[in-house]
Amino acid sequence: MLGGRLGRMRRWHGLAGILLSLGVLAFMLYRLDLGALGRALAGAQYAYLVPLVAMGILLQWVSALQWRYVLSPVKWVRPLRLFGAQMVGALARGLVQVQVGGLVKAYVVARRERLSLSTVLATTITDHLVHGFTFLGLLGVVLGAIDLPLASARAQTALRTAGLTTLVLDLGLLAVLVVLAVSPVWGARTVGRMLGHLPTRWVIWAGEAYARFRQGICLPPRWRERVLLLAYGAGRTAIAPVEFYWLARVLGVDLPWSAYPFLVVSLAFLAFLSSSLGIRGGFQAGMAIILGFYGVPKEVAVAMALIFAGVSRGTTMGLGLLFLWVEGITKEELRTLAKRWGASAGPLPTRDGFEGPIPGKGDWKT
């Protein structure tokens, strides 16, 4: 009964994604001058692709350093190995349509470092939390300190208030995360007191949910390493606007400095929304809409989106295949991982021919 209902929901979700994708395509083609688009691509200054690619690689490297400090309580792993795992994970998302973002990169690390896959996968929770906190901080800065395009004075005042509220909320949530990691007993008691007046079954469910969440919070033991973890998270967020600066230089577009963090925040939100709804082309459409606020022609904006997508996928494909070869992981192995994730039993192939329990259902080690 439940399985059939979920199946129907997935079918409707897929159909809605197709229809919305067709709508996005229609928007992109509406009044799009293909000749002007071709001229924009032909006249691009492709020498600026060098710093653009360098910024993309630097972003992944800083992300690997961030993950290294998250993973340090489990094992101190070399950044190059984590960088390679991230590139293989990014490649796998496009190669075999693995939807669980952290699964493949956790698999690569666990496989090479002889660690439990479920343990490594749990560290990705904290990794995403750190990135989320730093991104929320960037959102607060964009709303609270930057004059946004086409915003009236009243709207700008409201946005500044929302930005300051976001920053305060971000710092408060960060403080709560640190307290829960440093003093788990206090956190459990506090949650128990807060839920004490609820029905028993709700208290049990909430307690188990909190315990799972607490196990996923994996912070370095020393404060110096925690500060470095947040610094790398902030650096990762700060690099993204620089990427868009070099992308603009490729097409000869001159934007105010405030436009680049606004682009990052807006496109990240649209990418999340598109992914949730199964929409294709949301990034390209978002680029055209947002850059249109700054007077950039639609054809130039679409050219920027196409170049950025090509560079990102080309870098991911090249480095992902390289590290896939270095790690000795086959495409069939990734497909098996994707197919059997969440299954109750069954072996997984590994480079050495070892067969172990399904990841997430036991402590799998190579």
C-alpha positions as CSV (number, residue, x, y, z in Angstrom):
1,M,0.0,0.0,0.0
2,L,2.6,2.5,1.1
3,G,5.0,1.3,-1.6
4,G,2.4,1.8,-4.3
5,R,1.6,5.3,-3.0
6,L,5.3,6.2,-3.0
7,G,5.6,4.9,-6.5
8,R,2.8,7.1,-7.7
9,M,4.3,10.1,-6.0
10,R,7.6,9.5,-7.7
11,R,5.9,9.2,-11.1
12,W,4.0,12.5,-10.5
13,H,7.2,14.1,-9.3
14,G,9.0,13.0,-12.5
15,L,6.2,14.2,-14.7
16,A,6.1,17.6,-13.0
17,G,9.9,17.8,-13.4
18,I,9.6,17.2,-17.1
19,L,6.8,19.8,-17.6
20,L,8.7,22.4,-15.6
21,S,11.9,21.7,-17.5
22,L,10.0,22.2,-20.8
23,G,8.8,25.5,-19.3
24,V,12.3,26.5,-18.5
25,L,13.4,25.6,-22.0
26,A,10.6,27.7,-23.5
27,F,11.7,30.7,-21.4
28,M,15.3,30.2,-22.5
29,L,14.4,30.1,-26.2
30,Y,11.8,32.9,-26.0
31,R,13.2,35.9,-27.9
32,L,16.7,34.4,-27.8
33,D,18.9,35.7,-30.7
34,L,20.9,32.7,-31.6
35,G,23.1,34.8,-33.8
36,A,24.0,37.1,-30.9
37,L,24.6,34.0,-28.7
38,G,27.0,32.7,-31.3
39,R,28.8,36.0,-31.5
40,A,29.1,36.2,-27.7
41,L,30.7,32.7,-27.6
42,A,32.9,33.5,-30.6
43,G,34.1,36.8,-29.1
44,A,34.8,35.4,-25.6
45,Q,38.2,35.9,-24.1
46,Y,39.0,32.2,-23.4
47,A,42.3,33.0,-21.8
48,Y,40.3,33.8,-18.6
49,L,39.3,30.2,-18.4
50,V,42.6,29.5,-16.8
51,P,41.9,31.4,-13.6
52,L,38.3,30.2,-13.7
53,V,39.4,26.6,-13.8
54,A,42.0,27.3,-11.1
55,M,39.3,28.8,-8.8
56,G,37.1,25.8,-9.3
57,I,40.0,23.4,-8.3
58,L,40.9,25.7,-5.4
59,L,37.3,25.5,-4.2
60,Q,37.4,21.7,-4.2
61,W,40.8,21.7,-2.5
62,V,39.6,24.0,0.3
63,S,36.5,21.8,0.6
64,A,38.8,18.8,1.0
65,L,40.8,20.6,3.8
66,Q,37.5,21.3,5.5
67,W,36.5,17.7,5.4
68,R,39.9,16.7,6.7
69,Y,39.3,18.5,10.0
70,V,35.8,17.0,10.2
71,L,37.2,13.5,9.7
72,S,40.2,14.0,12.0
73,P,38.5,12.5,15.1
74,V,38.1,9.3,13.1
75,K,41.4,9.3,11.2
76,W,43.8,12.0,9.9
77,V,43.5,11.5,6.1
78,R,45.7,13.2,3.5
79,P,44.0,16.1,1.7
80,L,44.9,14.8,-1.7
81,R,43.0,11.6,-1.0
82,L,39.9,13.6,0.1
83,F,40.2,15.8,-2.9
84,G,40.2,12.8,-5.1
85,A,37.3,11.3,-3.3
86,Q,35.3,14.5,-3.9
87,M,36.1,14.5,-7.6
88,V,35.1,10.8,-8.0
89,G,31.9,11.6,-6.1
90,A,31.1,14.5,-8.4
91,L,31.8,12.4,-11.4
92,A,29.6,9.6,-10.2
93,R,26.6,11.9,-9.8
94,G,26.7,12.4,-13.6
95,L,28.0,9.0,-14.6
96,V,25.7,6.6,-12.8
97,Q,23.1,9.1,-11.4
98,V,24.0,8.5,-7.7
99,Q,21.7,10.9,-5.9
100,V,23.2,10.6,-2.4
101,G,25.9,13.2,-2.7
102,G,28.2,12.1,0.1
103,L,27.8,8.3,-0.5
104,V,30.4,7.8,-3.2
105,K,33.1,10.1,-1.8
106,A,32.7,8.4,1.6
107,Y,32.9,5.0,-0.1
108,V,36.2,6.0,-1.8
109,V,37.8,7.1,1.6
110,A,36.4,4.1,3.6
111,R,37.7,1.7,0.9
112,R,41.2,3.1,0.8
113,E,41.6,4.0,4.5
114,R,40.0,0.7,5.8
115,L,37.3,2.5,7.7
116,S,33.7,1.9,8.3
117,L,31.7,3.4,5.5
118,S,28.8,4.3,7.8
119,T,31.3,6.2,10.1
120,V,32.9,8.1,7.2
121,L,29.4,8.9,5.8
122,A,28.3,10.3,9.1
123,T,31.2,12.9,9.0
124,T,29.6,14.3,5.8
125,I,26.7,15.5,8.0
126,T,29.0,17.8,9.9
127,D,30.7,18.8,6.6
128,H,27.4,19.9,5.2
129,L,26.4,21.7,8.4
130,V,29.6,23.7,8.3
131,H,29.1,24.6,4.7
132,G,25.5,25.5,5.5
133,F,26.4,27.8,8.3
134,T,29.0,29.6,6.3
135,F,26.5,29.9,3.4
136,L,23.9,31.2,5.7
137,G,26.4,33.8,6.9
138,L,27.0,34.9,3.3
139,L,23.2,35.2,2.8
140,G,23.1,37.4,5.8
141,V,25.8,39.6,4.4
142,V,24.2,39.8,1.0
143,L,20.8,40.8,2.4
144,G,22.1,43.1,5.2
145,A,25.0,44.9,3.6
146,I,24.6,44.9,-0.2
147,D,22.3,47.1,-2.2
148,L,20.4,44.6,-4.4
149,P,19.2,45.5,-7.9
150,L,15.7,46.8,-8.5
151,A,15.0,47.0,-4.7
152,S,13.0,50.0,-3.5
153,A,14.1,51.9,-0.3
154,R,11.4,50.2,1.7
155,A,12.3,46.7,0.3
156,Q,16.0,47.4,0.9
157,T,15.3,48.3,4.6
158,A,13.3,45.0,5.0
159,L,16.1,43.0,3.4
160,R,18.7,44.6,5.7
161,T,16.6,43.6,8.7
162,A,16.3,40.1,7.3
163,G,20.0,39.9,6.7
164,L,20.9,40.9,10.3
165,T,18.3,38.4,11.6
166,T,19.9,35.7,9.4
167,L,23.4,36.5,10.8
168,V,22.2,36.4,14.4
169,L,20.4,33.1,13.7
170,D,23.5,31.7,12.0
171,L,25.7,32.6,15.0
172,G,23.1,31.2,17.4
173,L,22.8,27.9,15.6
174,L,26.6,27.6,15.3
175,A,26.9,28.1,19.1
176,V,24.3,25.4,19.7
177,L,26.2,23.0,17.4
178,V,29.4,23.6,19.3
179,V,27.7,23.2,22.7
180,L,26.1,19.9,21.6
181,A,29.4,18.6,20.4
182,V,31.3,19.7,23.5
183,S,28.7,18.7,26.1
184,P,26.4,15.9,24.7
185,V,25.1,15.0,28.2
186,W,23.9,18.6,28.8
187,G,22.3,18.5,25.3
188,A,20.5,15.2,26.0
189,R,19.2,16.5,29.4
190,T,18.0,19.8,27.8
191,V,16.2,18.0,25.0
192,G,14.6,15.7,27.6
193,R,13.3,18.6,29.7
194,M,11.9,20.4,26.6
195,L,10.0,17.3,25.5
196,G,9.0,16.2,29.0
197,H,5.3,17.2,28.6
198,L,4.8,15.4,25.3
199,P,3.4,11.9,24.9
200,T,5.8,9.1,25.7
201,R,6.1,7.8,22.1
202,W,7.0,11.3,20.9
203,V,9.6,11.7,23.6
204,I,11.2,8.3,22.6
205,W,11.1,9.2,18.9
206,A,12.6,12.6,19.5
207,G,15.3,11.2,21.8
208,E,16.3,8.6,19.1
209,A,16.4,11.3,16.4
210,Y,18.5,13.6,18.6
211,A,20.9,10.7,19.3
212,R,21.3,10.0,15.6
213,F,21.9,13.7,15.0
214,R,24.4,13.9,17.8
215,Q,26.3,11.0,16.4
216,G,26.6,12.7,13.1
217,I,28.2,15.8,14.7
218,C,31.9,15.1,14.4
219,L,34.1,18.1,15.4
220,P,37.9,18.1,16.0
221,P,38.9,17.7,19.7
222,R,41.0,20.9,19.9
223,W,39.7,24.4,19.6
224,R,42.5,25.4,17.2
225,E,41.3,22.8,14.8
226,R,37.7,23.8,15.2
227,V,38.6,27.4,14.3
228,L,40.5,26.2,11.3
229,L,37.5,24.1,10.3
230,L,35.3,27.2,10.3
231,A,38.0,29.2,8.5
232,Y,38.1,26.7,5.7
233,G,34.3,26.8,5.5
234,A,34.4,30.6,5.3
235,G,37.1,30.4,2.7
236,R,35.1,27.9,0.6
237,T,32.2,30.3,0.6
238,A,34.4,33.3,-0.2
239,I,36.0,31.6,-3.3
240,A,32.7,31.1,-5.1
241,P,32.1,34.8,-5.9
242,V,35.6,35.0,-7.3
243,E,34.7,32.2,-9.7
244,F,31.9,34.3,-11.1
245,Y,34.2,37.3,-11.4
246,W,36.5,35.4,-13.8
247,L,33.5,34.0,-15.6
248,A,32.3,37.5,-16.2
249,R,35.7,38.4,-17.5
250,V,35.5,35.7,-20.1
251,L,32.5,37.4,-21.7
252,G,33.9,40.9,-21.0
253,V,31.0,41.7,-18.6
254,D,31.8,44.4,-16.0
255,L,29.6,44.0,-12.9
256,P,29.7,45.8,-9.6
257,W,31.5,43.9,-6.8
258,S,28.2,43.3,-5.0
259,A,26.8,41.4,-7.9
260,Y,29.1,38.4,-7.4
261,P,28.0,37.3,-3.9
262,F,24.4,38.0,-4.9
263,L,24.9,35.7,-7.9
264,V,26.3,32.9,-5.6
265,V,23.4,33.1,-3.2
266,S,20.6,33.4,-5.8
267,L,22.0,30.6,-8.1
268,A,22.6,28.3,-5.1
269,F,19.0,28.7,-4.1
270,L,17.7,28.1,-7.6
271,A,20.0,25.1,-8.0
272,F,18.6,23.6,-4.8
273,L,15.0,24.4,-5.9
274,S,15.6,22.9,-9.4
275,S,17.2,19.7,-7.9
276,S,14.3,19.3,-5.5
277,L,11.7,19.6,-8.3
278,G,13.7,17.6,-10.9
279,I,14.0,20.6,-13.2
280,R,16.7,20.8,-15.9
281,G,18.1,24.1,-17.0
282,G,17.3,26.0,-13.8
283,F,20.9,27.3,-13.5
284,Q,20.9,28.7,-17.0
285,A,17.5,30.3,-16.6
286,G,18.6,31.7,-13.3
287,M,21.7,33.2,-14.7
288,A,19.7,34.9,-17.5
289,I,17.2,36.4,-15.0
290,I,19.7,37.6,-12.4
291,L,22.1,39.1,-14.8
292,G,19.2,40.8,-16.5
293,F,18.8,42.9,-13.4
294,Y,22.3,44.3,-14.1
295,G,21.5,45.0,-17.8
296,V,23.3,42.0,-19.2
297,P,21.7,40.8,-22.5
298,K,20.0,37.5,-22.3
299,E,22.3,36.0,-25.0
300,V,25.4,37.0,-23.0
301,A,24.0,35.6,-19.8
302,V,23.2,32.3,-21.5
303,A,26.7,32.2,-23.0
304,M,28.1,32.7,-19.5
305,A,25.9,29.9,-18.2
306,L,27.0,27.5,-21.0
307,I,30.7,28.3,-20.5
308,F,30.4,27.8,-16.7
309,A,28.6,24.5,-17.1
310,G,31.1,23.3,-19.7
311,V,34.1,24.2,-17.6
312,S,32.7,22.7,-14.5
313,R,31.7,19.4,-16.1
314,G,35.0,19.3,-18.1
315,T,37.0,19.7,-14.9
316,T,34.9,17.2,-13.0
317,M,35.1,14.7,-15.8
318,G,38.9,15.0,-16.2
319,L,39.9,15.0,-12.6
320,G,37.1,12.5,-11.7
321,L,38.3,10.0,-14.3
322,L,41.9,10.5,-13.2
323,F,41.2,9.7,-9.6
324,L,38.8,7.0,-10.5
325,W,41.7,5.3,-12.3
326,V,44.1,6.0,-9.4
327,E,41.7,4.4,-6.9
328,G,41.0,1.5,-9.2
329,I,37.3,1.9,-8.9
330,T,35.2,0.6,-11.8
331,K,31.9,2.0,-13.1
332,E,30.2,-1.3,-12.3
333,E,31.3,-0.9,-8.7
334,L,29.7,2.5,-8.5
335,R,26.5,1.2,-10.1
336,T,26.4,-1.7,-7.6
337,L,26.9,0.8,-4.7
338,A,24.0,2.9,-6.0
339,K,21.7,-0.1,-6.6
340,R,22.3,-1.7,-3.2
341,W,22.4,1.3,-1.0
342,G,19.6,0.9,1.4
343,A,19.2,-2.9,0.7
344,S,19.0,-5.2,3.7
345,A,21.7,-7.6,2.5
346,G,24.1,-8.4,-0.2
347,P,27.8,-8.1,-1.1
348,L,29.7,-5.2,-2.6
349,P,32.6,-5.7,-5.0
350,T,35.9,-4.0,-4.1
351,R,39.2,-3.6,-5.8
352,D,40.7,-6.6,-3.9
353,G,37.6,-8.8,-4.5
354,F,36.5,-8.6,-0.8
355,E,32.8,-8.9,-0.2
356,G,31.3,-7.3,2.9
357,P,28.0,-6.1,4.2
358,I,26.0,-3.5,2.5
359,P,27.2,0.0,3.4
360,G,25.0,1.6,6.1
361,K,23.7,-1.8,7.3
362,G,26.9,-2.7,9.2
363,D,30.5,-1.8,9.7
364,W,31.9,-2.5,6.2
365,K,35.7,-2.4,5.9
366,T,38.0,-3.3,3.1
